[in-house]
Amino acid sequence: MSLRELQALAGEIRAFLVSSVRETGGHLASNLGVVELTIALHYCFDSPGDKIVWDVGHQCYVHKLLTGRGAGFKTLRARGGMSGFPKASESPHDAFNTGHASTSVSAALGLAAARDLAGEGGAVIAVIGDGAMSGGLAFEALNCAGRAGTNLIVILNDNQMSISKSAGALTNYLNDLRTRRTYLSAKRGLSRLLEKTPLVGGLLAGAASGFKNFMKQMLVPPTVFDDYGFNYIGPADGHDLRRLISVLERVKGMKGPILLHVHTKKGKGCPEAELDPERFHSVNQKSNDTEEISEVREWNTYSDVFGWQITRLAEKNGRIAAITAAMPASVGLSGFRERFPDRFFDVGIAEGHAVTFAAGLAKGGFIPVVAVYSTFLQRGYDQILHDAAISNLHVVFAVDRAGISGGDGETHQGLYDLAYLSHIPNMVVMTPKNRWEFADMLEFALEHPAPTAIRYPRGAAGGIFKEARAPVELGRAEVIESGRDIILIFAGDMAETAAAVSERLKKDGRSPALVNIRFIKPVDGELVRSLAEYRYVFTLETAAGSGGLGSIIAREGLCGGFLKNAEFYSFALPDEFVPQGTRSEAMKEYGLDADGVYRRIREIMEKTL
Ligand SMILES: Cc1ncc(C[n+]2csc(CCOP(=O)(O)OP(=O)(O)O)c2C)c(N)n1
């Protein structure tokens, strides 16, 4: 295609993305920002022989379009449909599966090392945003790539935005580089000047070239990336196709690790998204958008309740601090940030650091709350164990989007937290059944001097069992209804299902006990001992079955001899990765909706009559 045709293509792609993604929901602003960059990459390189690794992967839509997946956009992020992230199972052009940030340089370096070992050719390119570059893993990879010296291209897509505005010293540094507009031309001019400097032959040649390097460094100081062993090129305008193509063609012929710094605008070409890239980072499906507007925002979601309650409690207690890893608005901390800027910390996409930083704050006498999605807290596991729990520090974890996360799929499911938190000594782990209990649990967590996590789901904060509001007591479950023969023990967002199943069992003439576990850890010992009174014991949770509520009740119950005469069944997610789709679709599929649970319970009871 001619340059003019490529530019027209960019326009068409933008128009397509805006209309299609607004219909299905998905990541919009980041994709609008990489239209020219993606076209230029596919123009200059030959995928899948040349491999492109997209960091996080939320900006891979243009790449999907250019690799023959236009039709898939109708089912983007839907159950059984096209993924919103790179998926090797979907296309050979998706060189590596991503979803979590800051992995691209490591993965690309691995692919490059494999290429070298196998004696093969082809370029390997990592495309990483300035937000993802703030993650420590990216720097670990740069550290190794610079030393390895292999052919590797890292494209730093700098739009000054993470989901929110990028935070940290690296952002300032990149801004500095970006604003040195004369940098590239100065570098090129200088190289030409030094090329012309006559070299004296023999012994003097080495000294002269050393002098040249010295002069070059004095006039054009190396970037941090040069110091890491990369050849830094940039910044280049990421929307100027002609320029991008010429730079990429040049880069293609270069040896060793190259870092190309590209400057783009998030939301480019869609005025609303350019103005508010944070809101347009990820848009909801059309129908959901309208719902949101018609409802009362303040109490809509668990994240909202969290933001409201922590701000309220921080008014009373000057030692409460809040930490986010680059997602202040998503976790509900915008209000807190405005009200208490000194006690608010956005650490960038650095969950591991967030946890150890919080442990330091706690050691220094503050009460830090790390607000983070369940799936991203996986990054902080060792820090929770090693830095917070062993020292029994008072760090609170507000674990958002626990359970089924929806359209993002496997990489974003919040199903593993109960397992990875509950086996850590000293940890307290809670699951609220509704918005009020969540607010109470947060208050409890801020007073309980130990590492304490509350895990809650994405979306609307339920209002079920409003009347059941017994004070939150460490390790005490809440009996919602007493009963005999059957006991249903549920965690958090399984409250609605448990209530519906209990009603159906009552209609069958049964009288099931209904218990809200509240504390996954420490689990209620009295409740466990009481299990000896029941013939049927059922646990319900939206978490991986292994290591969650069911596992804990089974272990405590069996080892204590309280389940000897009982039929036990744990309703939870099986040992498989749960694909994209809505929560209700997944719940139905895995038999965790009221119909599925009731049916299974009936089967178990009929079998054991
Ligand atoms: C480990 C991890 N933490 C948080 C996120 C959530 N997240 C998705 S995209 C994003 C911002 C990425 O910013 P950047 O790399 O600059 O890409 P841009 O969207 O600006 O193109 C964040 C924080 C994630 N995917 N992975």
The ligand as a MOL file (V3000), in Angstrom:
LIG
                    3D

  0  0  0     0  0            999 V3000
M  V30 BEGIN CTAB
M  V30 COUNTS 26 27 0 0 0
M  V30 BEGIN ATOM
M  V30 1 C -0.0740 -6.4110 36.9270 0
M  V30 2 C -1.1780 -5.5510 36.4050 0
M  V30 3 N -1.6410 -4.5480 37.1810 0
M  V30 4 C -2.6480 -3.7590 36.7240 0
M  V30 5 C -3.1930 -3.9560 35.4920 0
M  V30 6 C -4.3800 -3.1260 35.0410 0
M  V30 7 N -4.0330 -2.3120 33.8590 0 CHG=1
M  V30 8 C -4.3920 -2.6680 32.6180 0
M  V30 9 S -3.8740 -1.5940 31.4690 0
M  V30 10 C -3.1500 -0.6170 32.6270 0
M  V30 11 C -2.4600 0.6270 32.2140 0
M  V30 12 C -1.3940 0.3550 31.2330 0
M  V30 13 O -0.7840 1.5600 30.8740 0
M  V30 14 P 0.2290 1.5780 29.6830 0
M  V30 15 O 1.1460 0.4340 29.7730 0
M  V30 16 O 0.8550 2.9310 29.6380 0
M  V30 17 O -0.6720 1.3370 28.4040 0
M  V30 18 P -1.7510 2.3330 27.7300 0
M  V30 19 O -3.0930 1.8140 28.1290 0
M  V30 20 O -1.5020 3.7110 28.2130 0
M  V30 21 O -1.5150 2.1800 26.2810 0
M  V30 22 C -3.3360 -1.1370 33.9090 0
M  V30 23 C -2.8720 -0.5070 35.1530 0
M  V30 24 C -2.6830 -5.0320 34.7330 0
M  V30 25 N -3.1830 -5.3330 33.5320 0
M  V30 26 N -1.6840 -5.7850 35.2010 0
M  V30 END ATOM
M  V30 BEGIN BOND
M  V30 1 1 1 2
M  V30 2 1 2 3
M  V30 3 2 2 26
M  V30 4 2 3 4
M  V30 5 1 4 5
M  V30 6 1 5 6
M  V30 7 2 5 24
M  V30 8 1 6 7
M  V30 9 2 7 8
M  V30 10 1 7 22
M  V30 11 1 8 9
M  V30 12 1 9 10
M  V30 13 1 10 11
M  V30 14 2 10 22
M  V30 15 1 11 12
M  V30 16 1 12 13
M  V30 17 1 13 14
M  V30 18 2 14 15
M  V30 19 1 14 16
M  V30 20 1 14 17
M  V30 21 1 17 18
M  V30 22 2 18 19
M  V30 23 1 18 20
M  V30 24 1 18 21
M  V30 25 1 22 23
M  V30 26 1 24 25
M  V30 27 1 24 26
M  V30 END BOND
M  V30 END CTAB
M  END
